[in-house]
Amino acid sequence: MLEKDGIIYELLQEKDLEKTIACVTDVFTSREPLTTALELTQDEFYPFAKMFCDKAVEDQLSYITKNTATDEVIGFLIAEDLIQEPDFQESYHRLFQEIVKIQPLIDVVDKLEEKYLENKKITKGEVFHMFLGGIQQSYEHRGIPEIALEELLESAQKRNYRAAIIEVSGINSQRNMLQAGFQEKFSIDYQDYTYEGKRVFAGIPKINKKCILMEKIF
């Protein structure tokens, strides 16, 4: 755990689970480009956030940030091993089928990961996958996500991961990842992408051009 300037940086634990799920749900449905383009409500997104936060508590790979004074969860980096157990994969795809509106978002992520895994032999414990990341708007521009990312990547290296990947949907986050040493590997342009024949992300503001899978080698 790290405490700096009134903010706590620590691994996600059971005691903060519900607050973290609520924070993930709020941030994604209000500000993340793909989620807002699909007009997902908090009720629709909540089961998705819960699935990954529940697993994050088990895996002990994810970091959250909290206000020291209020104990409020104000940011998160939900991470996992890129290679998942079959049981979790089944649950993931079952939820994917149940939440119809989220399907294009998951399709984009799956397509990028398929490109990354193509012609590679990756085993569990090699590649660290940052899946959900964000911060409450009122805490932006204070360097909090950057510190959380440093803590998270240091933790991954101590666990002997050789690389980290992340799918990044917004231009500002993409710039931050480049500054942190990540490199663009694959991308999907929002204006070109179609799902079931529809350009579902055509309404995303032009400043956000594409979703990028980025990688950092340790």
N, C-alpha and C positions, 0 to 999 in steps of 0.2 A: 504493500500500500504506500502511496505517496500523497502527501498533503502540501498544497502550494497555493498561496494567495486565495485562501478561502474555498478551495476546491479539493475534493478527495478523488484520487484515481485508484481504483482497485478492481480485482477480479469480481465478476458477477457471482453472487452467492444467493442462496435460498431466501435470506432475509430481505433482499431487495428485488425479488423476482417480480412481484405484482407491479411495483412502481416502475420497473424497467419495461415490462410489457406495455404499460400505459404510455410511457415516454416514446417507445418505438412506434406505437400506433399513432400517437398524436403527431409526431414529426413527419412520418411518412405520408399520412393522409392529408397533411396541410401543406407540405413543402417539397416532397420528392417528385421529380418531373414525371416519371412513369406512373406512379400511383395516382397523382392528381389528374393526369391526362385521362386515366381510366375511370375517374370519379369514384374511387373506392371510398366507402364510408368507414368510420371507425369500427362499427359492428362487423363489417365485411372483412376488414384487415386484421382484426384482433386474433382470430384463430391462427392465422399465419404467423403473426408475431409471437403468440404463445408457444407454438410448436418449436420455434427456433430458440426462444429464450429458455424454455424448459430444458431443452437439450444442452444449451450453453451452461446451465447450472451443473449438469452432470459432467460435461467435458472439462470445465474449468480452464477454458481458453479465452474467454471474452472479458473485456474491460468495460466498466461504467464510470461515469463521473458524477459526483454529488456535491451539492452545496453543503459546506461544512456546518453552517448555522441551522439550516432547515432540514437536512438529511434528504432533500429532494433529489431524485435522479434527473440530471439535466442533459446527459449525453450518454452515448453507448457505441461500442464497437463489438458487434456480435460475430464471433468467429467459430470455425469448425475445421476439422480435418477434411481436405478435399475429397478423400475416399471414404465414403460412408458405408455403414453396415446395411445389409439388404433389408432388414426390418424397418429401419428408418426411411430408406428409399421408398419402400412400399407405402408407408404412412404419408410421406411427402407427396407422392403421386396421387394418392387417394384424396388428399386435401386439395390438390391441384384440380382434380375433377369436380370437387364439390363447390369450390369458389370460382364460379364461371368468369366473373369480371377480372380476376387476377391472372387468368391464363396467358394473356399476351406478355405480361411482365415476366412470368416464369419461363415462357418460351424464349424470350430474349436471353435471359441468363443461361438457360440450357444450351442454346445455340452457341453462345460464346464459350462455354465450358467444353462443349464437344469439339470446337476448333482447337482449344488449348490442349485437350487430351489426345487429339489425333496423332497417331504414330509415336506416342510416348508410352513408356512403361513406368507408371507411377504407383507406388505402394503406399499403404497407410503410414503416416508418420513423416512423409517427405514434404508435402505441400500444404501450407497453411492458407485457409480460405476465409477472408473477411467478407461476410455476407450482408450484414446490415450495419450501417453507420450513420450517425447524425447527432445533432445537438439542438436544444431549444433556441429559438431565434434570439431571445433576450440575452443569451450568453455568447453570441457570435463575436468575432473580432477580438478575442482575448487570448488566442493561442491555445485554447483548451483542447481542441481535437488533435493538434499537433503533439502536445505532450502525451495525450492518451495513446496516440499511435506509436510514439517512441516506447512507451511502457509495454504495449501489446507486442511489438516486434521484438523487443528484448526478451520478453517471456517466451515467444516462439523459438527464438534462437537457443535459449537455454534448454528447450525441449528437443533440440537437434533437428528442427525443420530446416530444409535447405532453401526453401523459397516461400514467398507469400504472394497470393493473387487477390484481386478485388475487382468487381464490376462497378464502375463509377458512372453515374448517369448525368451529373451536372458539371458545367464548365469550371466552377470555382473549386469543387472537390478534385476534379481532374488536374488542375494546376497545382493544388496542394500535394497530390500524390507524386507528381513529377518532381516537385521540390524535395520530397522525401526519398527520392531515389528510385521510384517505380518507373517502368517503361511501358509504353503502349504495345500490346501484342496483337489484339484483334478488336474490331469494333463493328457496330451495326448502326447505320444512319437512320435517324427517326423518320425522315421524309421518305425514305425508300422502303422501310419495313412494312410488310403487310401481314395481317393475321386473319385467316379465313376470307381473304380477298379484300380486306378493309385496311386503310392506312390509319390505324388506331392511334398513332403517335404524331400525326401530322399537325395537331394543334399545339404541340410543345413549342414554346418561344424559340425563335431561330438561334438565339444565343447558345442554347443547348443543342448541339448538332447531332451528337451520337452517344451511345452507351459504349464504354470502352472497358475491355478486360486488360488490367495492368498487372505487371509482375515485378517483384523485386527478388533478386538472388542474394542470399546471405553469404 
